[in-house]
């Protein structure tokens, strides 16, 4: 990857980081399409590897605001889903398409608009985690379903919960990538090259984070989710 491509990749990661830290989600939805255009080798594994510190920081800042009981069913679902997604990506990639996932996301957005006070029940959290894991295992785009499930919570609770959820989701993805032969020193070097973009985006995210709260945060999640669903449908 040349210097120009590296600069473009880091600018893409910086933009995705600003969205992620302000809305609590959107890193993959914003970053993955742009990184694929620069160099497809950057996703999903190098991008996920570079994002670990970002997600750890997002969680740590707002961890105390997260209600108990949300994490276990979500992570159980995403772990099973990631394993299934990795298997599908290696053996039968045609069984799952981005268009199908996009339609699922758009249906979830419609449900969240129609029922603005969705309760994050155990089956809903596990199901959203499962679908997110399958999507992430195949493409690196875990999707915004989990954000929609918790979008009615406070801004601090949303960001804290999603930070830890994405951190564990990415760790599951990377753990599954090793036996699948998709994580080696080449991917590590590519991930290191994206860290300046993560740092730049984190430095620029403060104003957006302070502005997005309450209804603004919920509508930001709905807008990012809808845009991601449309992009996935268009990508097929």
C-alpha positions in Angstrom: 0.0 0.0 0.0 1.5 3.3 -1.1 1.7 6.6 0.9 -1.3 8.1 -0.9 -3.5 5.1 -0.1 -2.3 5.0 3.5 -3.3 8.7 3.9 -6.7 8.1 2.4 -7.2 5.0 4.6 -6.4 7.0 7.7 -8.7 9.8 6.7 -11.5 7.2 6.3 -10.8 5.7 9.7 -10.7 9.2 11.3 -14.2 10.0 9.9 -15.5 6.6 11.1 -14.0 7.2 14.5 -15.7 10.5 15.0 -19.1 8.9 14.2 -18.4 6.0 16.5 -17.4 8.0 19.5 -20.2 10.5 19.1 -23.1 8.1 18.3 -21.8 4.9 19.9 -21.8 3.0 16.6 -21.0 3.5 13.0 -17.3 2.6 12.8 -17.7 -0.3 10.4 -20.7 1.2 8.6 -18.7 4.3 7.7 -15.2 2.9 7.6 -15.5 -0.4 5.8 -16.9 0.8 2.5 -14.3 3.5 2.2 -11.4 1.1 3.2 -12.6 -1.5 0.7 -12.3 1.2 -2.0 -8.8 2.0 -0.9 -7.5 -1.5 -0.3 -9.7 -4.6 0.3 -7.0 -6.2 2.4 -7.7 -3.7 5.2 -11.1 -5.4 6.1 -12.3 -7.1 8.1 -9.4 -8.3 10.2 -6.9 -5.4 10.1 -9.7 -2.8 10.6 -11.1 -4.8 13.6 -7.6 -5.1 15.1 -6.9 -1.4 14.9 -10.2 -0.6 16.6 -9.6 -2.5 19.8 -8.2 0.4 21.8 -10.9 2.7 20.5 -13.7 0.4 21.7 -11.9 -0.1 25.0 -11.8 3.7 25.5 -15.4 4.2 24.5 -16.5 1.6 27.1 -14.3 2.8 29.9 -15.5 6.4 29.7 -19.2 5.5 30.2 -19.0 2.0 31.8 -20.7 3.1 35.0 -23.9 4.2 33.2 -24.6 0.7 31.7 -27.5 -1.1 33.2 -26.7 -4.6 34.5 -27.9 -7.7 32.6 -27.5 -6.4 29.0 -24.1 -7.9 28.1 -24.3 -11.6 28.6 -27.1 -12.5 26.1 -25.6 -10.0 23.6 -22.1 -11.5 23.7 -23.4 -15.1 23.7 -25.3 -14.2 20.5 -22.4 -12.4 18.8 -19.9 -15.2 19.6 -22.1 -17.9 18.1 -22.9 -15.6 15.1 -19.3 -14.7 14.5 -18.3 -18.4 14.3 -21.2 -19.1 11.9 -20.2 -16.1 9.8 -16.6 -17.2 9.5 -17.7 -20.6 8.5 -20.0 -19.2 5.8 -17.3 -16.8 4.6 -14.9 -19.7 4.0 -17.2 -22.5 2.8 -20.5 -21.0 1.4 -20.2 -17.2 1.1 -23.1 -17.1 -1.4 -25.5 -18.2 1.4 -25.4 -14.7 3.0 -25.4 -11.5 1.1 -25.0 -7.8 2.1 -28.4 -7.1 0.5 -30.1 -9.5 2.9 -28.4 -8.0 5.9 -29.3 -4.5 4.7 -33.0 -5.5 4.5 -32.8 -6.8 8.0 -31.3 -3.5 9.2 -34.0 -1.5 7.5 -36.7 -3.6 9.0 -35.1 -3.1 12.4 -35.1 0.7 11.8 -38.7 0.6 10.8 -39.5 -1.3 14.0 -37.6 1.1 16.1 -39.5 4.1 14.6 -42.8 2.3 15.1 -42.1 1.2 18.6 -39.9 4.0 20.0 -39.5 2.4 23.5 -38.1 -1.0 22.5 -37.2 -3.0 25.6 -33.8 -4.8 25.4 -35.1 -8.2 26.5 -32.9 -11.2 26.7 -34.2 -12.8 23.4 -33.9 -9.5 21.6 -30.4 -8.9 22.8 -29.3 -12.4 21.9 -31.0 -12.3 18.5 -29.4 -8.9 17.6 -26.0 -10.2 18.8 -26.4 -13.4 16.7 -27.3 -11.5 13.4 -24.5 -8.9 14.1 -22.0 -11.7 14.6 -22.9 -13.4 11.4 -22.6 -10.1 9.5 -19.3 -9.3 11.1 -17.8 -12.8 10.5 -18.5 -12.5 6.8 -17.8 -8.8 6.0 -16.5 -7.0 9.1 -19.7 -4.9 9.2 -21.5 -6.0 12.4 -24.5 -3.8 11.6 -26.4 -1.4 13.8 -29.0 -3.8 15.2 -27.6 -3.7 18.8 -27.6 0.1 18.7 -31.3 0.1 17.7 -32.2 -2.2 20.6 -30.6 0.1 23.2 -31.2 3.4 21.5 -33.8 4.6 24.1 -31.2 4.5 27.0 -29.2 7.5 28.1 -26.3 8.6 25.9 -23.8 7.4 28.4 -25.4 4.0 28.8 -25.7 3.6 25.0 -22.0 4.5 24.4 -20.7 2.5 27.3 -22.7 -0.7 26.4 -21.9 -0.5 22.7 -18.2 0.2 23.4 -17.9 -3.0 25.4 -20.2 -4.9 23.0 -18.1 -3.9 19.9 -14.9 -4.6 21.8 -15.9 -8.2 22.6 -17.4 -8.6 19.1 -14.1 -7.6 17.5 -12.2 -9.9 19.9 -14.5 -12.8 18.9 -13.9 -12.0 15.2 -10.1 -11.9 15.7 -10.2 -15.2 17.7 -12.1 -16.9 15.0 -9.8 -15.4 12.3 -6.7 -17.2 13.6 -7.9 -20.8 12.9 -9.5 -19.6 9.7 -6.0 -18.4 8.5 -7.1 -14.8 8.2 -4.9 -13.2 10.9 -1.2 -13.1 10.5 1.7 -10.6 10.6 0.5 -9.0 7.3 -2.8 -8.1 8.9 -1.0 -6.8 12.1 1.1 -4.4 10.0 -1.9 -3.2 8.1 -3.7 -2.6 11.4 -0.8 -0.6 12.8 -0.9 1.6 9.7 -4.5 2.6 10.6 -3.8 3.8 14.2 -3.0 7.4 13.2 -6.5 7.7 11.8 -8.0 6.3 15.0 -6.0 8.9 17.1 -7.1 11.7 14.8 -10.7 10.8 14.9 -10.6 10.5 18.7 -9.1 14.0 19.0 -11.8 15.5 16.8 -14.8 13.7 18.3 -15.3 15.9 21.4 -17.8 18.5 20.1 -20.0 15.9 18.4 -20.0 13.8 21.5 -21.1 16.7 23.7 -23.9 17.7 21.2 -25.4 14.2 20.7 -27.6 13.2 23.6 -31.2 12.4 24.3 -33.4 12.5 21.2 -30.5 13.7 19.1 -28.6 10.5 19.8 -31.5 8.3 19.1 -32.2 9.9 15.7 -28.5 9.8 14.9 -28.5 6.1 15.6 -31.6 5.7 13.4 -30.1 7.8 10.6 -26.7 5.9 10.6 -28.5 2.6 10.8 -30.8 3.5 7.9 -27.9 4.8 5.8 -26.0 1.6 6.5 -28.9 -0.6 5.6 -29.4 1.2 2.3 -25.6 1.0 1.5 -25.7 -2.8 2.2 -28.7 -3.3 0.0 -27.1 -1.2 -2.8 -23.8 -3.2 -2.4 -25.7 -6.5 -2.8 
